[in-house]
C-alpha cells in the first residue's frame, strides 16, 4: 500500500452534500416537509444530518416515544437517493428531564447551578444523564441501524463546556488518584508549598474557581485534561449501544474552531478525542469579507485548521457544518459575496474534505437561529441567489466524485499541541496578550500555503519520521519523552525548526532546572538564556541573508556552543548576538529562531529550507499572490484545485496539460481566473 491509497471514511463513494435538517420543527406543516424533499433534488443535495436537537420530539414524555415522523423522513430521503447521518440527541435535553432529574444540570465554576435552558448544558458525569442517553441511543440504533439510508452516526453536537457539580468534583479527584500514586506526587507536580497550597487530603481538592483557587498552574492544567477525558468518557458511554447494534456504521462528532481569527477550538484536546472517532468532522464558519484581514489571509487560516483536523487521522474528513450565506452570531453578520460559497466550499474539499454540509437546510421560523443562513430561506424559493449557488456547487461536486477517498501526502509537518497552549496561556509571564500560540503556528504555515506545498499539522504523539522538515514553534510545554523523540528524529536525518518560548516546562508545568534541557542543548548546539518581552510598540530587527527584518514581541538571548549563527540582532543590549542559529546533529540538522519575525523573514528562511531539502509542490502551476493550488492524490491521478482568493482576475500558468473535471476542457499554458473562481483539474500520473 502506497501513501497515495484511497480511504473511504463512509460507505459512500460520492461527495456528500446537504446538511443539518430539522423536520421536528415542522411536524405540523406537512406541506413544508413535502417541499423539502422536492427542493433537495433541485439543490443537488444527497445527505442530511437529522435528529441533532430532537429529543423532545422523540421522547415528549419520559418513556413515551414518537419515532413515526423520523421513520417517514428516513424513507423520504432514501426515496430520492439520499443518505442520512443520524444524530444522538444529547446536545439538548427535554425540559421534563431537567425538572425531574435536576442532577443533570450543570454547575458553573462559581458553583452556581444552571437552570434548564439553552443547549450543551448537561453534566457529563451524571449517572442519570448517561443512563438516559444510552437508552434513547439504543432505541435509535435498533430502529434505524439496518435502514439503507443510514450512512454515519453524528454523536451529540459540538461537545464543549464543563461542570463543577459535586459529582464532577468527585470524578476529578478519582481521576487525580489514577494519575498520581499519592498526594506527595501531586503536591510535587502542583508545587504545593507555594503560597502554602500543600494538599493533605484528597477531599481538599476542588476544581479551579474564581471564588476559590485558580492560580495553581498544575491544578489548572490537570483540570483541563480532566475535562477532555471526562467529555470523551461521556462520548464513549453514548456510543456503547450504537457500537453494539451497528458496529459497521462509523461514528463522528463535529469538532469546532474559535471563529474570530479562526484558530483551533481550545476547550478540548482534540488530539485525544480523535482517537475515539471513526471519522473527523468539523464545523467551519470563517468570517469572509471581514475588515481585519485579506481574503487570502483568512483562507490560509482555514487551510491550517483543515490540515490539522485531517492530520489527526491522516484520512479525509467531513465538513459537517458551514453556512451557504451568513451566520447570526458575529458582531456583524455579512453575507458571502457571489462566488465565495463555491470557492470556500471547494477549498475544504481541496484540503481533504469529502463533503460540503450546511447548518442549516431550512431556516427556522423562530427562536435564536431564525436569521442564520440556510439553503432554503423563509421565502421557500429555489430562485434566490443562495439556493442557486448551492445547486451550482452540488452539480460540481457530482462531477468530482473521483476525488473522494484521496489524501494529501506531505514532506513537511508543523507540531500543534493543545496542552502546551493551555499551560502557556495560564502562565503569568511573557506578554499576556501577545502569546498567540495558534496564530504563531499559522504564520509559520503561511509560506508553505503560498508556495503550494502540502503540510501535515500533527500532534506530539504522532510519528515524526516520515517528514523531511518538522517545525515546532513555541512549544512551551514539552515532556522528556517528546524531547527524546525529537532528538531521535534529528539524529536519523530529519530537519527540525524550533522557536522562542519552547522547552520551558515539563508535562506538569514545572520549569526545567539547570537551564534548557540537556538534550535540547545537544541537538541545537546552543542555550536560550533569556527571553526579552517587548511592548506592543517596541521594535527591533534581525539581519539575515543580507537583509533586515522587523522583530516584535519576543527576542531570545542565545549562548552559542556548537551552533552556527544564521542571523543576528540589530539593536538593544543583545545587538550583534545570534538571533537565528543552525546546528548539525548526527545525520540531521536543527534551526532555532529566537525572535518573532515578520512574514517576509519566514518566506526567505523557509524558501531556503525548501530548496535545500528538495521539497516540491505536488503540481506545477505558476501564479501570483492570493492564488492557492492544493492537490489531492490517488495512485492514478493528481486532482488539482486552483483557487483565486483575491478580488481581481488572476492569470496562472499551467506547465503541463490537464483536464478540467467540471467542463471537460483540456487546459495548458495561461489560464485566467476571475475573482473567487476555482478550476478543478486532473492530471494522470506518468
C-alpha positions as CSV (number, residue, x, y, z in Angstrom):
1,X,0.0,0.0,0.0
2,X,1.4,3.4,-1.0
3,X,0.9,6.7,0.7
4,X,-1.5,7.6,-2.2
5,X,-4.0,4.9,-1.3
6,X,-7.7,5.8,-1.0
7,X,-9.5,5.7,2.4
8,X,-13.3,5.7,2.2
9,X,-14.4,7.0,5.6
10,X,-18.1,6.0,4.9
11,X,-19.7,3.5,2.6
12,X,-20.4,6.4,0.2
13,X,-18.1,6.8,-2.7
14,X,-19.5,10.2,-3.7
15,X,-19.2,13.7,-2.3
16,X,-21.7,14.3,0.5
17,X,-23.7,17.5,0.0
18,X,-26.5,18.5,2.3
19,X,-26.6,19.4,6.0
20,X,-28.5,19.8,9.2
21,X,-32.2,19.1,8.7
22,X,-34.7,19.8,11.5
23,X,-38.0,18.4,10.3
24,X,-39.0,18.2,14.0
25,X,-39.6,21.9,13.8
26,X,-42.2,21.5,11.1
27,X,-44.2,18.4,12.1
28,X,-47.4,20.5,11.9
29,X,-46.6,21.5,8.3
30,X,-46.7,18.5,6.1
31,X,-46.6,20.8,3.1
32,X,-43.3,22.2,4.2
33,X,-41.9,18.7,4.7
34,X,-43.1,17.7,1.2
35,X,-41.4,20.8,-0.3
36,X,-38.2,19.9,1.4
37,X,-37.9,16.6,-0.4
38,X,-38.6,18.3,-3.8
39,X,-36.1,21.1,-3.1
40,X,-33.4,18.7,-2.0
41,X,-33.4,17.3,-5.6
42,X,-33.2,20.7,-7.2
43,X,-30.3,21.7,-4.9
44,X,-28.2,18.6,-5.9
45,X,-28.1,17.6,-2.2
46,X,-27.8,14.0,-1.1
47,X,-27.0,13.7,2.6
48,X,-28.8,15.1,5.7
49,X,-28.0,15.2,9.4
50,X,-31.2,14.6,11.4
51,X,-32.2,14.4,15.0
52,X,-29.5,16.7,16.4
53,X,-31.7,18.5,18.9
54,X,-34.8,16.4,18.5
55,X,-35.0,14.7,21.9
56,X,-38.3,16.5,22.8
57,X,-39.9,15.3,19.6
58,X,-38.5,11.8,20.0
59,X,-39.5,11.4,23.7
60,X,-42.0,14.1,24.6
61,X,-42.6,12.5,28.0
62,X,-40.4,10.1,29.9
63,X,-40.8,6.7,28.4
64,X,-43.2,7.9,25.7
65,X,-41.6,7.7,22.3
66,X,-42.6,9.1,18.9
67,X,-40.5,7.8,16.0
68,X,-43.1,7.8,13.3
69,X,-42.1,11.2,12.0
70,X,-38.4,10.2,11.8
71,X,-39.4,6.9,10.0
72,X,-41.0,9.0,7.3
73,X,-38.0,11.3,7.0
74,X,-35.7,8.3,6.5
75,X,-37.9,6.8,3.9
76,X,-38.5,10.1,2.0
77,X,-34.8,11.0,1.9
78,X,-33.8,7.5,0.8
79,X,-36.6,7.7,-1.8
80,X,-34.7,10.4,-3.7
81,X,-31.4,8.5,-3.4
82,X,-30.3,10.4,-0.3
83,X,-28.5,9.3,2.8
84,X,-28.9,10.1,6.5
85,X,-26.4,11.0,9.1
86,X,-28.3,10.2,12.3
87,X,-27.5,12.2,15.4
88,X,-27.9,11.3,19.0
89,X,-30.0,13.9,20.7
90,X,-27.9,14.5,23.9
91,X,-26.8,18.1,22.9
92,X,-30.2,19.5,24.2
93,X,-32.3,17.5,26.6
94,X,-36.1,18.0,27.1
95,X,-37.4,20.1,29.9
96,X,-39.2,17.2,31.7
97,X,-35.7,15.6,32.3
98,X,-34.3,18.8,34.0
99,X,-37.4,19.1,36.1
100,X,-37.5,15.5,37.3
101,X,-33.7,14.9,37.5
102,X,-32.0,18.2,38.5
103,X,-28.6,16.4,38.8
104,X,-28.3,16.6,35.0
105,X,-28.0,20.4,35.2
106,X,-24.5,21.9,35.1
107,X,-22.9,23.8,37.9
108,X,-20.5,26.7,36.8
109,X,-17.1,27.4,38.2
110,X,-18.6,29.8,40.7
111,X,-20.6,26.9,42.0
112,X,-24.0,28.2,40.7
113,X,-26.4,25.6,39.4
114,X,-27.8,26.3,35.9
115,X,-31.5,26.5,35.2
116,X,-32.9,24.5,32.3
117,X,-32.3,26.2,29.0
118,X,-30.0,26.8,26.0
119,X,-28.1,23.7,24.9
120,X,-24.8,21.8,25.7
121,X,-25.8,22.4,29.3
122,X,-25.6,18.9,30.8
123,X,-23.4,17.3,33.4
124,X,-21.0,14.8,31.7
125,X,-20.7,12.9,34.9
126,X,-24.4,12.5,35.9
127,X,-25.3,8.7,36.0
128,X,-28.9,9.6,35.2
129,X,-28.0,11.6,32.1
130,X,-25.7,8.8,31.0
131,X,-28.4,6.2,31.5
132,X,-31.0,8.3,29.6
133,X,-28.7,9.0,26.6
134,X,-27.8,5.3,26.4
135,X,-31.5,4.3,26.4
136,X,-32.5,6.7,23.6
137,X,-29.4,5.9,21.6
138,X,-30.1,2.2,21.8
139,X,-33.7,2.7,20.6
140,X,-32.4,4.7,17.7
141,X,-29.8,2.1,16.8
142,X,-32.3,-0.7,16.9
143,X,-34.9,1.1,14.8
144,X,-32.6,2.6,12.1
145,X,-29.4,0.6,12.2
146,X,-30.4,-1.6,9.2
147,X,-32.1,1.2,7.2
148,X,-30.3,1.5,3.9
149,X,-30.2,5.3,4.2
150,X,-28.1,5.3,7.4
151,X,-24.6,6.4,6.5
152,X,-23.0,7.6,9.7
153,X,-23.7,8.4,13.4
154,X,-23.4,12.1,14.5
155,X,-22.8,11.7,18.2
156,X,-24.3,14.7,20.1
157,X,-23.2,18.0,18.8
158,X,-20.2,20.3,19.3
159,X,-19.1,18.9,22.7
160,X,-17.8,21.7,25.0
161,X,-18.1,23.3,28.3
162,X,-17.6,21.9,31.8
163,X,-19.4,21.1,35.0
164,X,-18.3,21.8,38.6
165,X,-21.0,19.9,40.5
166,X,-20.3,17.5,43.4
167,X,-20.4,14.6,41.0
168,X,-17.7,16.2,38.8
169,X,-15.6,17.1,41.8
170,X,-15.6,13.5,42.9
171,X,-14.8,12.3,39.4
172,X,-11.9,14.8,39.2
173,X,-10.5,13.5,42.5
174,X,-10.7,9.9,41.3
175,X,-9.1,11.0,38.0
176,X,-6.2,12.5,40.0
177,X,-5.9,9.4,42.1
178,X,-5.3,7.4,38.9
179,X,-2.8,9.9,37.6
180,X,-0.8,10.3,40.8
181,X,0.3,7.4,43.1
182,X,-0.1,9.6,46.2
183,X,-0.5,13.1,47.5
184,X,3.2,13.6,47.7
185,X,3.5,13.2,43.9
186,X,0.5,15.5,43.4
187,X,2.0,18.2,45.6
188,X,5.3,18.0,43.8
189,X,3.6,18.3,40.4
190,X,1.5,21.2,41.5
191,X,4.4,22.8,43.5
192,X,2.2,22.7,46.6
193,X,4.4,24.6,49.1
194,X,4.0,27.8,47.1
195,X,1.5,30.0,49.0
196,X,1.0,27.1,51.4
197,X,-1.1,25.2,48.9
198,X,0.1,21.7,50.0
199,X,-2.9,19.3,49.9
200,X,-3.1,16.9,52.9
201,X,-6.3,15.0,51.9
202,X,-7.8,14.2,48.5
203,X,-11.1,15.8,49.7
204,X,-9.5,19.2,49.9
205,X,-9.1,19.3,46.1
206,X,-11.6,21.5,44.2
207,X,-11.8,22.4,40.6
208,X,-10.5,25.9,39.7
209,X,-12.9,28.6,40.6
210,X,-13.0,32.4,40.7
211,X,-14.2,32.2,44.3
212,X,-11.5,29.7,45.3
213,X,-8.2,28.5,43.8
214,X,-7.4,29.4,40.2
215,X,-3.6,30.3,40.3
216,X,-2.1,26.9,40.7
217,X,-0.8,26.1,37.2
218,X,-0.6,22.4,37.7
219,X,-4.2,22.2,39.1
220,X,-5.5,24.3,36.1
221,X,-3.7,22.1,33.6
222,X,-4.9,18.9,35.1
223,X,-8.5,20.2,35.3
224,X,-8.4,20.9,31.6
225,X,-7.0,17.5,30.9
226,X,-9.8,16.0,33.1
227,X,-12.5,18.0,31.2
228,X,-11.3,16.5,28.0
229,X,-11.1,13.0,29.4
230,X,-14.5,13.2,31.1
231,X,-16.0,14.5,27.8
232,X,-14.5,11.6,26.0
233,X,-15.8,9.2,28.7
234,X,-19.3,10.6,28.2
235,X,-18.9,10.2,24.5
236,X,-17.8,6.6,25.0
237,X,-20.8,5.9,27.2
238,X,-23.1,7.3,24.5
239,X,-21.8,5.0,21.8
240,X,-21.9,1.7,23.7
241,X,-25.3,0.7,22.4
242,X,-24.5,2.2,18.9
243,X,-21.3,0.1,18.6
244,X,-23.2,-3.0,19.9
245,X,-26.1,-2.7,17.5
246,X,-24.4,-1.1,14.4
247,X,-20.7,-1.9,14.6
248,X,-20.3,-1.3,10.8
249,X,-21.6,2.3,10.9
250,X,-18.9,4.9,11.5
251,X,-19.2,7.4,14.3
252,X,-18.2,11.1,14.4
253,X,-18.8,14.2,16.4
254,X,-18.4,17.7,15.0
255,X,-15.2,19.5,16.1
256,X,-15.1,23.3,16.1
257,X,-12.9,26.3,15.6
258,X,-12.7,29.6,17.5
259,X,-14.1,31.9,14.9
260,X,-12.9,35.5,15.1
261,X,-9.4,34.8,14.0
262,X,-10.2,31.2,13.0
263,X,-7.9,29.1,15.3
264,X,-8.4,25.6,16.5
265,X,-11.0,25.1,19.3
266,X,-9.2,25.5,22.6
267,X,-11.5,24.0,25.3
268,X,-10.9,20.3,24.5
269,X,-7.8,18.4,23.4
270,X,-8.9,17.1,20.0
271,X,-5.7,15.1,19.6
272,X,-7.1,12.8,22.4
273,X,-10.7,12.9,21.2
274,X,-9.8,12.0,17.6
275,X,-8.6,8.5,18.7
276,X,-12.2,7.7,19.7
277,X,-13.7,8.7,16.3
278,X,-14.0,6.8,13.1
279,X,-14.3,10.0,11.1
280,X,-13.1,13.5,11.9
281,X,-15.7,16.2,11.1
282,X,-15.8,19.9,11.9
283,X,-17.9,23.0,11.7
284,X,-16.3,25.8,9.7
285,X,-17.5,29.4,9.9
286,X,-14.8,31.7,8.6
287,X,-15.8,35.4,8.6
288,X,-15.3,36.0,4.9
289,X,-15.1,39.6,3.7
290,X,-14.2,40.9,7.2
291,X,-12.4,44.2,7.7
292,X,-9.3,43.0,9.6
293,X,-7.6,40.7,7.1
294,X,-7.4,39.9,3.4
295,X,-9.4,37.1,1.8
296,X,-6.2,35.2,1.2
297,X,-5.0,35.6,4.8
298,X,-8.3,34.1,6.1
299,X,-8.1,31.3,3.5
300,X,-4.6,30.4,4.8
301,X,-6.0,30.1,8.4
302,X,-8.8,27.9,7.1
303,X,-6.2,25.7,5.3
304,X,-4.2,25.4,8.6
305,X,-7.2,24.1,10.5
306,X,-8.2,21.7,7.7
307,X,-4.7,20.3,7.7
308,X,-4.7,19.9,11.5
309,X,-8.0,18.1,11.6
310,X,-7.2,16.0,8.5
311,X,-3.9,15.0,10.0
312,X,-5.5,13.8,13.3
313,X,-6.3,10.5,11.4
314,X,-4.4,11.1,8.2
315,X,-7.5,10.4,6.2
316,X,-10.3,12.5,4.6
317,X,-12.6,14.4,6.9
318,X,-16.2,15.6,6.8
319,X,-17.2,19.3,6.7
320,X,-20.2,18.8,8.9
321,X,-21.4,22.4,9.1
322,X,-20.9,25.6,7.1
323,X,-23.1,28.4,6.0
324,X,-24.2,28.9,2.4
325,X,-24.6,32.6,3.1
326,X,-24.1,34.1,6.6
327,X,-24.3,33.4,10.3
328,X,-26.2,35.2,13.0
329,X,-23.8,35.3,15.9
330,X,-20.9,37.5,14.8
331,X,-20.8,41.2,15.7
332,X,-21.5,41.9,12.0
333,X,-23.2,39.1,10.0
334,X,-22.1,39.7,6.4
335,X,-23.3,37.6,3.6
336,X,-21.0,35.7,1.3
337,X,-20.5,37.6,-1.9
338,X,-21.3,35.9,-5.2
339,X,-18.8,33.2,-5.9
340,X,-17.5,32.9,-2.3
341,X,-19.7,30.0,-1.4
342,X,-18.3,27.9,-4.3
343,X,-14.7,29.0,-3.5
344,X,-14.8,28.5,0.2
345,X,-16.6,25.1,-0.1
346,X,-14.1,23.7,-2.6
347,X,-11.2,24.9,-0.5
348,X,-12.4,22.5,2.2
349,X,-12.5,19.7,-0.4
350,X,-9.0,20.7,-1.7
351,X,-7.6,20.2,1.8
352,X,-9.2,16.8,2.4
353,X,-13.0,17.1,3.0
354,X,-15.2,14.5,1.3
355,X,-18.3,16.6,1.9
356,X,-19.8,20.1,2.0
357,X,-22.6,20.2,4.6
358,X,-24.5,23.1,6.0
359,X,-26.2,24.4,9.0
360,X,-28.9,24.6,8.0
361,X,-31.1,23.1,5.3
362,X,-34.2,25.3,6.1
363,X,-34.2,28.4,8.2
364,X,-36.1,28.2,11.5
365,X,-39.2,30.3,11.7
366,X,-38.5,31.4,15.3
367,X,-36.0,31.5,18.1
368,X,-32.3,32.0,18.2
369,X,-31.3,30.8,14.7
370,X,-34.1,32.1,12.5
371,X,-31.7,34.5,10.8
372,X,-28.8,32.1,10.4
373,X,-28.0,31.2,6.8
374,X,-29.7,28.2,5.2
375,X,-30.1,26.6,1.8
376,X,-33.9,27.2,1.9
377,X,-34.8,30.7,3.1
378,X,-38.1,31.9,4.6
379,X,-39.3,32.5,1.0
380,X,-39.2,28.8,0.3
381,X,-37.9,29.6,-3.1
382,X,-35.4,27.8,-5.3
383,X,-34.9,31.1,-7.3
384,X,-33.0,33.1,-4.8
385,X,-29.2,33.6,-5.1
386,X,-28.1,31.4,-2.2
387,X,-30.2,28.4,-3.3
388,X,-28.9,28.8,-6.8
389,X,-25.2,28.9,-5.6
390,X,-25.8,25.8,-3.5
391,X,-27.3,24.0,-6.5
392,X,-24.4,25.0,-8.7
393,X,-21.9,23.7,-6.2
394,X,-23.9,20.4,-5.9
395,X,-23.6,19.9,-9.7
396,X,-19.8,20.4,-9.4
397,X,-19.5,18.0,-6.5
398,X,-21.3,15.3,-8.6
399,X,-18.6,15.7,-11.2
400,X,-15.6,15.4,-8.9
401,X,-16.5,12.2,-7.1
402,X,-13.3,10.6,-8.2
403,X,-11.6,12.8,-5.5
404,X,-13.4,11.0,-2.7
405,X,-11.1,9.0,-0.5
406,X,-7.9,10.6,-1.7
407,X,-5.3,12.2,0.6
408,X,-2.6,14.8,0.7
409,X,0.9,13.3,1.4
410,X,3.4,15.8,2.8
411,X,7.1,16.1,3.5
412,X,6.5,19.0,6.0
413,X,4.9,18.9,9.4
414,X,4.1,21.6,12.0
415,X,3.5,20.4,15.5
416,X,0.4,21.7,17.3
417,X,-0.2,20.9,21.0
418,X,-3.4,21.8,23.0
419,X,-1.8,21.1,26.4
420,X,1.2,23.4,25.7
421,X,-1.2,26.2,24.7
422,X,-3.2,25.8,27.9
423,X,-0.1,25.9,30.0
424,X,1.3,28.9,28.2
425,X,-1.9,30.9,28.4
426,X,-2.1,30.1,32.1
427,X,1.5,31.2,32.8
428,X,1.9,34.6,34.5
429,X,4.7,35.8,32.3
430,X,5.8,36.9,28.8
431,X,3.2,39.1,27.2
432,X,-0.3,38.4,28.4
433,X,-1.8,39.5,25.1
434,X,1.0,38.5,22.7
435,X,1.5,34.8,23.4
436,X,-0.8,33.9,20.4
437,X,0.3,30.4,20.1
438,X,-2.1,29.2,17.4
439,X,-1.7,32.4,15.4
440,X,2.1,32.0,15.5
441,X,1.9,28.5,14.1
442,X,-0.3,29.9,11.3
443,X,2.4,32.4,10.4
444,X,4.9,29.6,10.0
445,X,2.4,27.7,7.9
446,X,1.8,30.7,5.6
447,X,4.9,30.3,3.4
448,X,4.1,26.7,2.6
449,X,0.5,27.5,1.8
450,X,1.6,30.3,-0.5
451,X,4.1,28.0,-2.2
452,X,1.5,25.2,-2.7
453,X,3.5,22.8,-0.5
454,X,1.2,20.5,1.5
455,X,1.6,20.4,5.2
456,X,0.5,18.0,7.9
457,X,-0.3,19.7,11.2
458,X,0.4,17.0,13.6
459,X,0.4,16.4,17.4
460,X,3.1,15.3,19.7
461,X,2.0,11.6,19.8
462,X,2.2,11.2,16.0
463,X,5.1,9.8,14.0
464,X,7.7,12.3,13.0
465,X,9.9,10.0,10.9
466,X,8.3,10.4,7.5
467,X,8.8,14.1,7.3
468,X,11.8,15.9,5.8
469,X,11.0,19.0,7.8
470,X,9.4,19.3,11.2
471,X,8.5,22.8,12.6
472,X,7.9,23.2,16.3
473,X,7.0,26.9,17.1
474,X,6.5,28.0,20.7
475,X,6.3,24.5,22.3
476,X,6.3,25.9,25.8
477,X,5.4,22.6,27.5
478,X,7.4,19.6,26.3
479,X,7.9,16.3,28.2
480,X,11.2,14.4,28.3
481,X,9.5,11.7,26.2
482,X,8.8,14.2,23.4
483,X,12.3,15.7,23.7
484,X,13.7,12.2,23.2
485,X,11.6,11.7,20.1
486,X,12.7,15.0,18.7
487,X,16.3,14.0,19.3
488,X,15.8,10.7,17.6
489,X,14.1,12.4,14.6
490,X,17.1,14.7,14.1
491,X,19.7,12.0,14.7
492,X,18.1,9.9,12.0
493,X,18.3,12.7,9.4
494,X,15.4,15.0,10.0
495,X,15.5,18.8,9.9
496,X,13.9,20.4,13.0
497,X,13.0,24.1,13.4
498,X,12.2,25.4,16.9
499,X,11.4,28.9,18.1
500,X,11.5,31.1,21.2
501,X,9.5,30.1,24.3
502,X,10.0,26.4,23.6
503,X,11.1,23.6,26.0
504,X,10.4,25.8,29.1
505,X,8.4,23.4,31.3
506,X,7.7,19.7,31.6
507,X,4.3,17.9,31.4
508,X,3.4,19.1,34.9
509,X,4.1,22.8,34.0
510,X,7.3,22.7,36.2
511,X,10.3,24.5,34.7
512,X,13.3,22.5,33.7
513,X,16.2,23.2,36.2
514,X,19.8,23.8,35.1
515,X,18.8,25.8,32.1
516,X,17.4,24.4,28.9
517,X,17.1,20.6,28.8
518,X,20.4,18.9,28.1
519,X,19.1,17.0,25.1
520,X,17.8,20.2,23.5
521,X,21.2,21.9,24.2
522,X,22.9,19.0,22.5
523,X,20.8,18.8,19.3
524,X,20.6,22.6,18.9
525,X,24.2,23.4,19.9
526,X,23.1,26.5,21.9
527,X,21.3,27.7,25.0
528,X,18.5,30.2,25.2
529,X,19.5,32.1,28.3
530,X,17.0,34.9,28.4
531,X,13.7,35.9,26.8
532,X,13.1,39.6,26.3
533,X,9.4,40.6,26.1
534,X,8.7,43.8,24.1
535,X,5.8,46.2,24.5
536,X,3.4,46.2,21.5
537,X,5.0,49.4,20.1
538,X,8.6,48.2,20.6
539,X,10.6,47.1,17.6
540,X,13.9,45.6,16.9
541,X,15.3,43.8,13.9
542,X,17.5,40.9,12.8
543,X,19.9,40.8,9.9
544,X,19.6,37.6,7.8
545,X,21.0,36.8,4.3
546,X,22.0,40.4,3.6
547,X,18.5,41.8,4.6
548,X,17.0,43.3,7.7
549,X,13.7,42.0,9.1
550,X,11.4,43.6,11.7
551,X,11.2,41.9,15.1
552,X,8.4,42.4,17.7
553,X,7.0,40.9,20.9
554,X,9.8,38.4,21.7
555,X,13.6,38.1,21.4
556,X,15.8,35.3,22.9
557,X,19.3,36.0,24.1
558,X,21.3,33.0,22.9
559,X,24.6,31.4,24.1
560,X,26.3,29.6,21.3
561,X,28.1,26.2,21.8
562,X,28.4,24.2,18.6
563,X,25.8,26.1,16.7
564,X,26.3,28.5,13.8
565,X,24.8,32.0,13.7
566,X,22.4,32.4,10.8
567,X,21.0,35.8,11.8
568,X,21.9,38.4,14.4
569,X,20.1,41.1,16.3
570,X,20.5,44.7,15.2
571,X,19.6,46.7,18.4
572,X,19.4,46.7,22.2
573,X,21.8,45.1,24.7
574,X,21.9,41.9,22.6
575,X,22.8,43.7,19.3
576,X,25.1,41.6,17.1
577,X,24.4,38.4,19.0
578,X,22.7,35.3,17.5
579,X,19.0,35.6,16.7
580,X,18.8,32.5,14.5
581,X,21.1,29.5,14.7
582,X,21.7,26.2,13.0
583,X,23.4,23.1,14.1
584,X,24.3,19.7,12.5
585,X,23.5,16.8,14.8
586,X,24.4,13.3,13.7
587,X,22.5,12.8,10.4
588,X,20.2,15.7,10.8
589,X,20.1,19.5,11.3
590,X,18.4,21.9,13.7
591,X,17.4,25.6,13.5
592,X,16.4,27.8,16.3
593,X,14.5,31.1,15.6
594,X,14.9,33.2,18.7
595,X,12.6,36.1,17.8
596,X,9.1,36.7,16.5
597,X,9.7,37.9,13.0
598,X,7.7,39.3,10.1
599,X,6.3,37.2,7.3
600,X,9.0,38.2,4.8
601,X,11.6,36.6,7.0
602,X,9.6,33.3,7.1
603,X,9.3,33.4,3.3
604,X,13.1,33.9,3.0
605,X,14.0,31.4,5.7
606,X,11.7,28.6,4.7
607,X,12.3,29.1,0.9
608,X,15.9,28.3,1.7
609,X,15.0,25.1,3.5
610,X,12.5,24.1,0.8
611,X,15.3,24.3,-1.8
612,X,17.9,22.6,0.5
613,X,15.6,19.7,1.3
614,X,14.2,19.4,-2.3
615,X,10.7,19.8,-1.1
616,X,8.4,20.2,-4.1
617,X,4.7,21.2,-4.6
618,X,2.5,18.4,-5.9
619,X,1.6,20.4,-9.0
620,X,3.5,22.8,-11.3
621,X,1.3,25.9,-11.5
622,X,2.8,29.4,-11.6
623,X,0.7,32.1,-10.0
624,X,0.7,35.4,-8.1
625,X,-0.1,36.2,-4.5
626,X,-3.5,35.2,-3.3
627,X,-3.9,32.2,-5.5
628,X,-3.7,28.8,-3.8
629,X,-3.0,25.5,-5.5
630,X,-3.9,22.4,-3.4
631,X,-3.6,18.8,-4.6
632,X,-5.3,15.6,-3.6
633,X,-3.6,12.4,-4.9
634,X,-4.7,9.0,-5.8
635,X,-2.5,6.1,-7.1
636,X,-3.5,7.2,-10.7
637,X,-4.2,10.9,-10.7
638,X,-3.4,14.3,-9.1
639,X,-6.6,16.3,-8.5
640,X,-5.6,19.9,-8.6
641,X,-7.6,22.8,-7.1
642,X,-6.6,26.2,-8.4
643,X,-8.3,28.9,-6.3
644,X,-8.3,32.7,-6.6
645,X,-8.6,34.2,-3.1
646,X,-8.4,37.8,-4.4
647,X,-10.9,40.4,-5.6
648,X,-9.2,40.7,-9.0
649,X,-8.7,38.5,-12.0
650,X,-5.5,36.4,-11.8
651,X,-3.5,34.7,-14.5
652,X,-2.0,31.3,-13.7
653,X,0.3,29.3,-15.9
654,X,-0.1,25.5,-16.2
655,X,3.2,24.0,-17.0
656,X,1.7,20.8,-18.4
657,X,-1.6,19.8,-19.9
658,X,-4.5,18.9,-17.6
659,X,-8.2,18.2,-17.9
660,X,-10.9,20.3,-16.3
661,X,-13.0,17.9,-14.2
662,X,-16.1,20.1,-14.4
663,X,-16.1,21.3,-18.1
664,X,-14.1,18.5,-19.7
665,X,-11.7,21.1,-21.3
666,X,-8.1,20.4,-21.9
667,X,-6.1,23.2,-20.4
668,X,-2.5,24.3,-20.7
669,X,-0.4,27.5,-20.6
670,X,-2.1,30.7,-19.3
671,X,-5.5,30.5,-17.7
672,X,-7.4,33.5,-16.3
673,X,-9.2,33.0,-13.0
674,X,-11.9,35.5,-12.3
675,X,-12.5,36.9,-8.8
676,X,-13.1,34.0,-6.4
677,X,-13.0,31.5,-9.3
678,X,-11.9,27.8,-8.8
679,X,-10.7,25.4,-11.5
680,X,-10.5,21.7,-10.6
681,X,-8.3,19.8,-13.0
682,X,-6.9,16.3,-13.1
683,X,-3.6,15.1,-14.3
684,X,-2.8,11.4,-14.8
685,X,0.5,10.2,-13.3
686,X,3.0,9.0,-15.8
